[in-house]
Amino acid sequence: MSVFVSILAIGGFLCLYRIYQGPSISDRAVGVDIMGILFVGITALAAMFYNLPYLMDLSITLALFSFIGTLALAKYLEKRSLDD
């Protein structure tokens, strides 16, 4: 378990670097999106390791919100309305 969490934590630090250093707003958006995916992975691992099924529900909800947020940001960056 600790090996997987350490790998995800290293990925999180690399995403933080991309968010901080990214030359464009789309690079930063990708970093935030991947950071959300990593957080979903950490909560899913915690749900399996500690046998807490409600954390799996939380990780599914976080994945859904991350996806919707990414779509909204992509629409905003293209300067299109959200109802297209």
N, CA, C and O of each residue as an XYZ file, in Angstrom:
336
protein
N       0.824     -1.198      0.000
C       0.000      0.000      0.000
C       0.860      1.252      0.000
O       0.588      2.195     -0.742
N       1.898      1.266      0.829
C       2.716      2.474      0.930
C       3.495      2.733     -0.354
O       3.799      3.883     -0.670
N       3.823      1.676     -1.098
C       4.533      1.861     -2.364
C       3.632      2.584     -3.362
O       4.078      3.497     -4.057
N       2.373      2.177     -3.432
C       1.442      2.805     -4.367
C       1.169      4.258     -3.994
O       1.109      5.131     -4.859
N       1.007      4.503     -2.711
C       0.760      5.881     -2.267
C       1.986      6.741     -2.524
O       1.848      7.910     -2.884
N       3.194      6.186     -2.346
C       4.400      6.974     -2.627
C       4.517      7.305     -4.103
O       4.927      8.409     -4.463
N       4.159      6.352     -4.966
C       4.197      6.622     -6.413
C       3.187      7.711     -6.770
O       3.488      8.607     -7.559
N       1.995      7.633     -6.189
C       0.987      8.656     -6.455
C       1.398     10.011     -5.877
O       1.091     11.052     -6.459
N       2.088     10.005     -4.743
C       2.557     11.259     -4.149
C       3.641     11.897     -5.017
O       3.662     13.117     -5.180
N       4.528     11.094     -5.567
C       5.549     11.625     -6.479
C       4.884     12.220     -7.707
O       5.278     13.287     -8.179
N       3.876     11.531     -8.225
C       3.117     12.068     -9.349
C       2.428     13.377     -8.988
O       2.334     14.282     -9.817
N       1.949     13.479     -7.756
C       1.321     14.715     -7.293
C       2.301     15.875     -7.256
O       1.959     16.995     -7.637
N       3.518     15.610     -6.796
C       4.520     16.674     -6.779
C       4.914     17.098     -8.189
O       5.164     18.276     -8.442
N       4.968     16.137     -9.104
C       5.255     16.488    -10.496
C       4.119     17.321    -11.096
O       4.363     18.225    -11.894
N       2.883     17.016    -10.710
C       1.740     17.817    -11.171
C       1.791     19.220    -10.578
O       1.490     20.196    -11.265
N       2.165     19.326     -9.320
C       2.305     20.655     -8.718
C       3.363     21.476     -9.439
O       3.202     22.682     -9.625
N       4.440     20.823     -9.842
C       5.468     21.514    -10.619
C       4.901     22.000    -11.944
O       5.177     23.124    -12.361
N       4.103     21.153    -12.617
C       3.507     21.546    -13.901
C       2.515     22.677    -13.712
O       2.427     23.570    -14.555
N       1.764     22.652    -12.614
C       0.803     23.723    -12.351
C       1.541     25.041    -12.093
O       1.119     26.096    -12.567
N       2.634     24.974    -11.347
C       3.388     26.173    -11.020
C       4.187     26.692    -12.211
O       4.233     27.900    -12.444
N       4.812     25.798    -12.961
C       5.749     26.181    -14.000
C       5.118     26.266    -15.387
O       5.702     26.877    -16.282
N       3.953     25.677    -15.589
C       3.355     25.561    -16.914
C       3.358     26.850    -17.710
O       2.910     27.884    -17.215
N       3.858     26.805    -18.938
C       3.934     28.047    -19.712
C       2.571     28.561    -20.179
O       2.423     29.757    -20.432
N       1.591     27.697    -20.297
C       0.279     28.159    -20.755
C      -0.800     27.696    -19.775
O      -0.567     26.842    -18.919
N      -1.970     28.278    -19.927
C      -3.079     27.925    -19.042
C      -3.550     26.499    -19.302
O      -4.029     25.831    -18.385
N      -3.420     26.027    -20.530
C      -3.838     24.651    -20.807
C      -2.913     23.642    -20.138
O      -3.370     22.581    -19.712
N      -1.605     23.954    -20.035
C      -0.691     23.075    -19.295
C      -1.067     23.019    -17.824
O      -1.016     21.958    -17.202
N      -1.439     24.144    -17.281
C      -1.865     24.176    -15.880
C      -3.170     23.416    -15.680
O      -3.361     22.762    -14.655
N      -4.067     23.502    -16.659
C      -5.336     22.776    -16.567
C      -5.103     21.271    -16.605
O      -5.766     20.519    -15.890
N      -4.170     20.833    -17.431
C      -3.837     19.408    -17.477
C      -3.248     18.965    -16.145
O      -3.556     17.874    -15.665
N      -2.406     19.798    -15.544
C      -1.836     19.470    -14.245
C      -2.890     19.335    -13.166
O      -2.821     18.430    -12.334
N      -3.869     20.234    -13.175
C      -4.957     20.167    -12.189
C      -5.806     18.924    -12.426
O      -6.232     18.272    -11.473
N      -6.054     18.593    -13.692
C      -6.850     17.420    -14.014
C      -6.145     16.139    -13.556
O      -6.775     15.260    -12.969
N      -4.868     16.037    -13.818
C      -4.127     14.846    -13.391
C      -4.028     14.785    -11.871
O      -4.031     13.701    -11.288
N      -3.940     15.948    -11.232
C      -3.912     15.966     -9.768
C      -5.220     15.421     -9.203
O      -5.213     14.712     -8.197
N      -6.336     15.746     -9.839
C      -7.621     15.196     -9.428
C      -7.675     13.691     -9.610
O      -8.207     12.975     -8.762
N      -7.122     13.210    -10.718
C      -7.083     11.768    -10.960
C      -6.228     11.071     -9.912
O      -6.583      9.989     -9.444
N      -5.117     11.673     -9.543
C      -4.266     11.087     -8.505
C      -4.984     11.049     -7.162
O      -4.851     10.081     -6.413
N      -5.743     12.094     -6.856
C      -6.495     12.108     -5.606
C      -7.567     11.024     -5.604
O      -7.820     10.398     -4.575
N      -8.194     10.806     -6.748
C      -9.167      9.723     -6.870
C      -8.481      8.380     -6.638
O      -9.032      7.508     -5.965
N      -7.288      8.212     -7.189
C      -6.544      6.973     -6.987
C      -6.174      6.745     -5.533
O      -6.248      5.616     -5.046
N      -5.777      7.796     -4.834
C      -5.423      7.659     -3.418
C      -6.644      7.285     -2.586
O      -6.551      6.433     -1.702
N      -7.799      7.918     -2.860
C      -8.988      7.558     -2.093
C      -9.472      6.145     -2.429
O      -9.997      5.452     -1.558
N      -9.302      5.715     -3.672
C      -9.684      4.347     -4.032
C      -8.762      3.334     -3.345
O      -9.224      2.291     -2.882
N      -7.469      3.637     -3.279
C      -6.554      2.744     -2.557
C      -6.894      2.688     -1.072
O      -6.859      1.617     -0.467
N      -7.223      3.833     -0.486
C      -7.597      3.852      0.928
C      -8.887      3.069      1.158
O      -9.041      2.409      2.186
N      -9.817      3.144      0.196
C     -11.067      2.391      0.334
C     -10.805      0.895      0.315
O     -11.420      0.146      1.074
N      -9.903      0.457     -0.542
C      -9.607     -0.979     -0.606
C      -8.775     -1.438      0.586
O      -9.012     -2.515      1.133
N      -7.803     -0.623      0.989
C      -6.898     -1.033      2.067
C      -7.602     -1.064      3.421
O      -7.409     -1.995      4.203
N      -8.419     -0.046      3.699
C      -9.085      0.042      4.991
C     -10.487     -0.558      4.991
O     -11.176     -0.538      6.011
N     -10.908     -1.094      3.838
C     -12.218     -1.732      3.698
C     -13.357     -0.771      4.080
O     -14.233     -1.098      4.881
N     -13.310      0.411      3.482
C     -14.328      1.434      3.707
C     -15.026      1.715      2.369
O     -14.518      2.488      1.557
N     -16.177      1.094      2.142
C     -16.816      1.225      0.824
C     -17.303      2.635      0.496
O     -17.437      2.975     -0.679
N     -17.570      3.460      1.508
C     -18.038      4.810      1.213
C     -16.938      5.657      0.584
O     -17.237      6.631     -0.107
N     -15.679      5.310      0.804
C     -14.600      6.041      0.146
C     -14.577      5.764     -1.351
O     -14.157      6.620     -2.130
N     -15.025      4.575     -1.765
C     -15.114      4.296     -3.193
C     -16.199      5.165     -3.828
O     -16.031      5.646     -4.948
N     -17.302      5.366     -3.120
C     -18.333      6.285     -3.610
C     -17.782      7.705     -3.728
O     -18.071      8.420     -4.688
N     -16.991      8.096     -2.743
C     -16.377      9.415     -2.777
C     -15.437      9.550     -3.973
O     -15.427     10.586     -4.637
N     -14.655      8.520     -4.250
C     -13.713      8.609     -5.368
C     -14.446      8.662     -6.710
O     -13.994      9.342     -7.631
N     -15.564      7.958     -6.830
C     -16.353      8.030     -8.062
C     -16.939      9.427     -8.228
O     -16.962      9.966     -9.335
N     -17.411     10.011     -7.137
C     -17.958     11.362     -7.193
C     -16.875     12.379     -7.540
O     -17.115     13.294     -8.327
N     -15.699     12.228     -6.966
C     -14.589     13.129     -7.287
C     -14.191     13.011     -8.752
O     -13.893     14.019     -9.392
N     -14.182     11.801     -9.289
C     -13.848     11.610    -10.700
C     -14.872     12.295    -11.593
O     -14.513     12.889    -12.609
N     -16.134     12.215    -11.221
C     -17.191     12.859    -12.004
C     -17.038     14.373    -11.974
O     -17.132     15.027    -13.012
N     -16.802     14.935    -10.787
C     -16.622     16.380    -10.686
C     -15.375     16.846    -11.428
O     -15.381     17.914    -12.039
N     -14.320     16.062    -11.380
C     -13.105     16.406    -12.101
C     -13.352     16.426    -13.607
O     -12.869     17.315    -14.309
N     -14.099     15.452    -14.096
C     -14.416     15.394    -15.519
C     -15.259     16.580    -15.946
O     -14.990     17.192    -16.980
N     -16.273     16.911    -15.165
C     -17.145     18.043    -15.491
C     -16.363     19.355    -15.428
O     -16.560     20.233    -16.268
N     -15.493     19.491    -14.455
C     -14.674     20.693    -14.351
C     -13.719     20.839    -15.519
O     -13.497     21.950    -16.001
N     -13.153     19.740    -15.978
C     -12.263     19.786    -17.130
C     -13.019     20.187    -18.387
O     -12.521     20.976    -19.190
N     -14.227     19.642    -18.560
C     -15.036     20.032    -19.714
C     -15.391     21.511    -19.675
O     -15.327     22.191    -20.700
N     -15.762     22.011    -18.514
C     -16.117     23.424    -18.385
C     -14.913     24.319    -18.665
O     -15.051     25.351    -19.320
N     -13.740     23.936    -18.178
C     -12.542     24.730    -18.423
C     -12.156     24.704    -19.896
O     -11.718     25.720    -20.436
N     -12.312     23.570    -20.546
C     -12.005     23.489    -21.973
C     -12.945     24.380    -22.782
O     -12.516     25.057    -23.716
N     -14.224     24.378    -22.421
C     -15.180     25.261    -23.104
C     -14.814     26.726    -22.870
O     -14.899     27.542    -23.787
N     -14.412     27.055    -21.656
C     -14.039     28.431    -21.344
C     -12.802     28.857    -22.132
O     -12.747     29.973    -22.647
N     -11.810     27.971    -22.226
C     -10.590     28.307    -22.949
C     -10.839     28.464    -24.445
O     -10.126     29.213    -25.112
N     -11.835     27.774    -24.976
C     -12.182     27.925    -26.377
C     -13.105     29.119    -26.608
O     -13.468     29.421    -27.745
N     -13.482     29.797    -25.521
C     -14.381     30.948    -25.555
C     -15.727     30.587    -26.177
O     -16.290     31.352    -26.961
N     -16.235     29.401    -25.810
C     -17.555     28.962    -26.245
C     -18.466     28.952    -25.040
O     -17.997     28.907    -23.902
N     -19.770     28.993    -25.281
C     -20.710     28.949    -24.164
C     -20.842     27.514    -23.655
O     -20.525     26.558    -24.363
N     -21.304     27.386    -22.443
C     -21.381     26.060    -21.821
C     -22.542     25.219    -22.333
O     -22.598     24.020    -22.059
N     -23.473     25.824    -23.071
C     -24.616     25.058    -23.532
C     -24.436     24.517    -24.953
O     -25.386     23.975    -25.518
N     -23.264     24.647    -25.535
C     -23.005     24.095    -26.874
C     -22.897     22.596    -26.848
O     -22.681     21.974    -27.889
